[in-house]
Amino acid sequence: MGSWLMAQIVQALVPLVNEMPSQIDVRVDVTLLHCQACCLPLKPPVFVCASGHAVCCHCRKSHDEMCGVASIHCGGLGAFICASKVLCSCKDFGCDSYVVYHQPDAHMRACHFAPCKCPESDCGFLGAPPGLVEHFATIHSRPITYVRYGRSWNLSLPLSKCWHVIVGQEDQNVFLVTLVELGAAATVVSLVCVRANNTAIVATRFWCKLSVVHPGGNKDKVVMMSSTVSNNAMFDGTPSPGQGMFLTVPQELIFGELLAINVRIDLVHSIDASTMTETMHPPPHARKTRRFR
């Protein structure tokens, strides 16, 4: 079917589509969704030349010397392009969302099912964060700690394990707490959100506070830090010191083989992956940092 004929059919169907909100799954030649000049996915406004070539606005003036300028604006084809959706590329990892064909990046920045790697060095498991939680519990026999945002939680973490798992009760986001010994003097504690979307435009932003108090209860001896939480897909294994937020804990604040640490995670910005609706949450309260003495 030529692009010109298809454009005319789509133009005629637009009023009917607007009256019928129900949707159906159809198969379409993928080339019909691409500009016939630059071969990139078509985005409105779409133009058609006298020869019937559908092109994007960037190619309309010089897509073909023999065709000349594509001067016919095809709003119907543009509406069809905007309504053309495909399953998320992370469908094999559990995402059942349909995304506009020419706008996959917006969804991918918020998709909770983008795959991440198991942080265990000799494990090659790859899966969405929800699947990783089950993997951690069943394959690696790691306890899963569920926390609520905006509240402080006291955790006792064995130093013999280099990583520990925290899950937000509200949205099932997964966080990894990593412990790295710096000789016999101190231990570095880091926290990251297990997500594949480690970009400047983040889909979900968290603020976290980590603190460790002297085991004997001496509140004058405490280390504390608060920072935004970075994302990490674990493709390079467990985060090393300096990746994401981290806290250096002197040996004097560690009791035996356990590290007693207080963790508070605040959700400050989120995007719904299916509707791309942004939500801003109240920022965490101002906190004073006290240094170890």
Secondary structure by P-SEA (a helix, b strand, c coil): ccaaaaaaaaaaaaaaaaaccbbbbbbccccccccccccccccccbbbccccccccccccccccccccccccccaaaaaaaaaccccccccccccccccccccaaaaaacccccccccccccccccccaaaaaaaaacccbbbbbbbbccbbbbbbbbccccbbbbbccccbbbbbbbbbbccccbbbbbbbbbcccccccccbbbbbbbbbcccccccccccbbbbbbbbbccccccccccccbbbbbccccccccccbbbbbbbbcccccccccbbbbcccccbbbbbbcc
